[in-house]
Amino acid sequence: RLYIGGRMNKLSLRLRLIVCFIGISCVVWLAAGVLSWKETKEKVDEFFDTYQMALARQLAGADWSGLAAGAQKITDRMIENVHNADDEDEAIGFAVFDRDGRLVFHDNENGKDFGFLPATGSFIRQIVDGDDEWRIVWLQSTDGKFYIAVGQEEEYRADVVWDMTEEFMIPWAAGLFVLMVMIVAVLTREFRPLGNLADSLKSRGSGDLSPLEEKGIPAEILPLVKAMNIQMARIEGMLAGERRFVADAAHELRTPLTALQVQLEVAEMAGNDEKMRAEALDKLQKGIERSSRLVEQLLVLSKVDTAFGIYDEHCENINWQQIADDLQVDYAAAIAAKKINVSVEIGKTGPVERGNPLLWTLLMRNLLDNALKYSPEGASVKIAVAADALTVVNSGVSVDDETIGHLSERFFRPAGQKVSGSGLGLSIVKRIAGHYGCRLEFANTPDGFSVRIAK
């Protein structure tokens, strides 16, 4: 069974369906044949038993006492002159016996071979003429002087049953054959769109991720095609994100790497000038730190661009208070260095109740990092989480309207900016907020510059 099942699994779906349909149809046809044979046998037995009883009753009511001595011969000659009188001679036979078991009269064919076994009032199976099994009913005549035996050969009944069953099943077998041909034709036609779909995929180039044609696809296969189109769109998005990441990384890393190369050359040229070498090495160290920060932000941005599906698999209730507390601990040194007052107001719920805590921690980290970097010494930073929005306000900061329109763009940094950075933080914030259906809003308020994640 395992071997057959393995071979079946290697066949195409169309062939498996054809084999299954043919197998099931043949089993049903055979089952119908068996039931038909049983039903036919019951009806045939019932019919012939009734016929035997009727004939036995007629013979039992006859007056056999006055039977002439030559009656048997006379009736035999009369039957010989009847056309086709000898056809189907095994269909019926009868014999009349007296009390002593002497044969008085018979049908001139089979009755003369009946043995005297007067089991009156019942059907018995009796061997006739050596090896033929007959079904015989015995009755006593109305005057009680004779025994009547009316029988029929069992083989004849079996032949009749088989003949009737064949007449019934052969047309059905022909119909079954036609049905099988139609099933093969229909399955071949219905599976043609799948073949066309496979040919279309085979003929595509390695970089072709355009949607598959959905026209003419069966309703049962259409969800699969739509899912494939969605998946290809996702892959296209991921590839586009990776291409964009590579291009951005190559573009943005070119300048700091060039600067590092220049500082390295300056340090080598310093010779015995310790001051010049120290300044070059200090600038080299700061450049490496900026490059490391840029690479880190680029990697974070790449993950955010391409891995939202992975993050969405780990959704849970967002603990805003825990995120805010952890960030204050992480940035305690930076807060103390600039003597910034950080206040946190956490409501019962935030703009998003369920999500990936890692993404929202990353979002708030970038907001707090920007607020601390660009706030003057001694400023105040306020973090407020409410049901409608997450807001971060840093005092003493104002941004002109033209600059506000570019703040969330990748690698954008205002002209004349002295604070080091990559220009990617707010772009990351915007991507995460957009994934959860939120907007990133900027505004100058009386309390300072506000960054708002609104539902």
Protein Blocks (a to p, Z undefined) as FASTA:
>chain_A
ZZmmmmmmmpcfklmmmmmmmmmmmmmmmmmmmmmmmmmmmmmmmmmmmmmmmmmmmmmm
pcfklpcfklmmmmmmmmmmpghklgokllpccddddfkopafbdehlmmmmpccdddgh
iacdddeehiaccdddddddfkopaccdddddfklmmmmmmmmmmmmmmmmmmmmmmmmm
mmmmmmmmmmmmmmmmmmmmmmpcfklccdcdfehpafklmmmmmmmmmmmmmmmmmmmm
mmmmmmmmmmmmmmmmmmmmmmmmmmmmnmmamklmmmmmmmmmmmmmmmmmmmmmmmmm
mmmmmmmmmmmmmgcdddfklmmmmmmmmmmmmmmmnopacdddddfbdfbfbdcfklmm
mmmmmmmmmmmmmpcehiacdddddfkbccdddehiacdfklmmmmmpghiacehiabgc
ehlmmmmmmmmmmmnopacdddddfkbccddddZZ
